[in-house]
Amino acid sequence: MTIPMRETERGGAPSAPPSAPIGRGRGRLRPIPGGGRGHVTGGKRGGVRRRRPCALVASRRARSRRARSRRARPRRGHAVVGEAPDVAVGAAGRAGPGRLSRRGRGRCGLGPRHGLRALPGGGERARKLHISRGKLLPRERIDRLIDPGSPFLEFSQFAGYQVYGNEEVPAGGIITGIGRVSGVECLIVANDATVKGGSYYPVTVKKHIRAQEIALQNCLPCVYLVDSGGANLPRQAEVFPDRDHFGRIFYNQALMSSRGISQIAVVMGSCTAGGAYVPAMADESIIVGKQGTIFLGGPPLVKAATGEEVSAEDLGGADLHCRKSGVTDHYALDDNHALHLARKTVRSLNYQKKVDVTIEPYEDPLYPADELYGIVGGNLKRNFDIREVIARIVDGSKFDEFKALYGDTLVTGYARIYGYPVGIIGNNGVLFSESAKKGAHFIQLCCQRKIPLVFLQNITGFMVGREYEAGGIAKDGAKMVTAVSCANVPKITVIIGGSYGAGNYGMCGRAFSPRFLYMWPNARISVMGGEQAATVLATIAKDQKAREGKEFSSADEAALKEPIIRRFEEEGNPYYSSARIWDDGIIDPADTRLVLGLSISAALNAPIGQTDFGIFRM
């Protein structure tokens, strides 16, 4: 599906004003059906509510005016999400290079605008050595593989960050993501030989397997750009023996091939030991002459085992495998030629995407995405209306809210993102019984109608207390968790604030198999907040001391709490999470709409099946 220019940019008539936009513009509040959650006075659920819209500070107004001014200028070309132009609705916008991101051609930048940046690969020396051998760097390979001007949705750029102490493994030593190759959305896995020779650390294995899981769930053909020395031997106990270790890569390849999900390997460097099975098990394999090698045992191992001395080229080079062994199918002269052959191979797949949803012409949101920084901010204790976020990511800022007056701490409703229909579930406070039942009801509707679900997480959990336990909060929360678990439509989760405790479960956390899960840089994820955890543990310690007849002073309490709070803050940080691949990437809030559009488009390559729910305790 193309993302064409707006009518005003093509010189045509402006589109009609939306019938029911939400959100705030130019410092005044637009009508929001049902109102916001507002401020609760009184200590009980039935307390009086009054609307308290989030204030637009002067600096945000100024940024908004500047952003609207920039947005009014004509843009060149268009970005591309997923499908080929001929299937687009409103494909009058001609193809062109387009500005796909703020960070360079064809990349939507899964990294925050401010703060940490992912390293570009190994050190300068390693990159220079790689280039001196006539090789392209891994991201250059991807740029030349995907269609010109199309975006590349990269996953887990911070994989391996500070996981191995002083030993840096940028991006986990492997680059994974979704890109359009010859008009087909493909899952791309590219080894980075500038990072420890492309060897597989435990995080490398996990990232590779996660990429294959995405391909399997979404029926995406796989293209492997192989340049790896195999398993990292000093860490062999962490990469070899278990179920989800190195061998799982080859199991996944065989499984996907058996289900008609094409596997294409391009050998652009070393392919050693178990790694030799990547091209050997691929549907089609390409190898670069005088550069790519494939062997189960390299020259040193052959000499140690048999005494035979043989060069890497004679043992497993391109000429041998194309002429004699038959392990590879196509001989490439260099990296560029290999990538050209890979594009031709994808073109020959006879692949046609069949989408199970209706796609409509899309509109840009009425409000600039840059306003998201001011709406949410870094202070998770500050309330904001989730509708303000929704208004900046959905088409035309139009949101058809479901049950607006019931269970208002959970906002549910229908919208479109780049023309694709979505059901949106967003948090506006703690989850009560009414909120949980409303969420379960809405999920059932989306499953029946085969509408993808988008979860916007900012949740402290379910409401606790004697009144709520007696009211059945556990069984009502279980209804929502059951609905999330069983939903067979594409589920995409974005953690835009806090993600704590059982609220993470009800809002489709990682354990509930969302097709994609992203985090904003301000997000936090843990079983509970650090202060709450410290208070709980301090209370337990104080009670224990009391039973022993010992004193537990305020100084003792402070000494116990301080390291607990510090640890929870560190482990709840999004970079800690992303380094361990508990998510699929930290995204710039302003890129949320584009990332969701790419993710939904990719997810719709797989047919949407029927959903069967288990028992709901009434």
C-alpha positions, 0 to 999 in steps of 0.5 A: 500500500502506498502512502500518497501525498495529500490532495492539497500537496497534489494541487487538488481540492482539500479533503472534507473536514472529518466528522468526528475528530478527537484531540486538541488543536490550537490550544482548545479542546476538541469534543471527546465523546464521553469525556476524559477520565478526569480527576477522581475526588473522594476515596471510592470508586463512586467518587465525583469526577470532573474533567481535567484536560491536559494543559497546553503549555506555551512551548508546546503551542509554539512547537505545534505552530512550527510543526503545522507550518512545516507540514503545510509545505509540499513534500516530495514523493511518498513513503511506502508501506507494504504493498505495491502501488497498484493495490493502493487506494488513491494511488494517484501520488506518483512514485518517488524517493520520499522522506521516510525518516529523519535518520536517512534513506529507507529507515524509520529509525527504531531509536529515540530522538534523544538519549542513547544511540545504537552503535553502527557496528563493530569498531572503526578498525573492523569496519575498515578491514571489512570494506578493504575485502570488497564487502559492503557493510551489513546495513548497506547490503540491506539498503541495496536489497530492499526497493529504492525509497522503501522503509526498513523496519529494523528490530531490537537495535539495542540488543546486547547493550551492556549485557556482557559487561565491557564486551560490546555487541552492537545490535547483538551482532545481527540486523533484523527487520522487515523490508520490501524486496521486489514488491514483497514484504520480507523478513531480512536477517543480516549478520554483522561480521564487523562484530566479533566476526559475526559470531553468535552470542546468546543474544544473537541467537535470541534475536535471530530466532525472534526474527524467524518467529515474526516471519512464521507468525506473519507468513513473511519470506525470509532472506538471510545475508550470511556472513558469520563465523558460527557459534561464539565458542567461549559461550557455547553452554549458552548458545548450543544445547537448549531448545531455543539455542543455535539449533532452533534456527535450522528447525525454524527454517525447515518448518517455515519451508514446509509451510510455504514460507520461502527461505532464501540465503545469500552467502556473502562471507563465512558460513561455518560449522552449524551455520552451514545449514542456513544455505543448505536448508534454504529453498534457494542459495546464492554465494559470492565468488572468492568471498563466500565459504560454506563448510561444516569444518574449516581448514584448521579443524580439517587439519587437526582431524585428518592432517589434510591442508586445504584452503578455505576456497578449495574446501568450501568456496563458491566454485566448489558449491556451484559446480560440484556439491550443489549446495548453492544455486547461483554464483555471484561476482560480488555483493552487489551482484548477489543482492541483484540475484536475491531480488530476482529470486524474490520476484520469482516467488509468484507471491501475492498478498491477500489482505483480509480487511478493507483498505480505505484512502488514508488521511494524515492526523490533524495534529503533529506527531511531535506534540506527543513529547509534550502530551506524555512527557517523562514523568509517568505519575502525570496523568494524560488523556490517551485520546490525545495520543490516539488523535496523533497516530490515526487517520484524520484523528478520527476515533469511533469510541466504544462504550465511551461512558462505561469503564472509562479508565480503559478507552476502546474504539475503532480507527484506521492507520494508513487506511487499515482498520484497527481496534485500539485499546488504551489505558486512562488509569487503573483497571476496574471490573467495568474496564476489564469487562469492557476490554474483553467485550471489545476484543471479542468484537474485533475477533469476530470482525477480523480487525487487528488490535493495537494496545497502547499500554500505560498501566499500573495494574488492576484495582486492589482492595477489599471492596474490589476483591469482593466485587470480583476484580479477579474474575473480571480481570481474568475475562480480559486476560482470557480474551487477550490470550485467545484473540487470533487477530494481529495484536500489536502493543506499544508501551507508551508509559508504565507497564506494571504487574497484571496490567501488563497481562491484560494489555497484551504484554510479551507473554501474550504473543503480540505480533510486535511489541515496541516501547517508547524511551520513557516507558517502564516495565516491572512487576511493580514500581520500585517504591512499592516493591521497597515498601512491601519488602520493608514491611515484611522485614519489619514484621519479621524483626517484630516477631523476633523482638528486635528493633527495625529503625527508620535508618534500617528501613531506608538502607533496605529500600534504597538498593531495591528502588535503584535495582527496580529503576535499572531493570525497568528501564526500556534499554535494559528490556530492549538489550535482552529482546523483551521487546522489538525495539525502542521507537521515537514516539513521533514515528509511532504511526509509521511503525504501526502502519508497517507492522499492520501491513506486515501482519496482514500477509498471514490470513486471519483465522477464527478465534475460539475462547475458553471459559469465561467465569461469570 
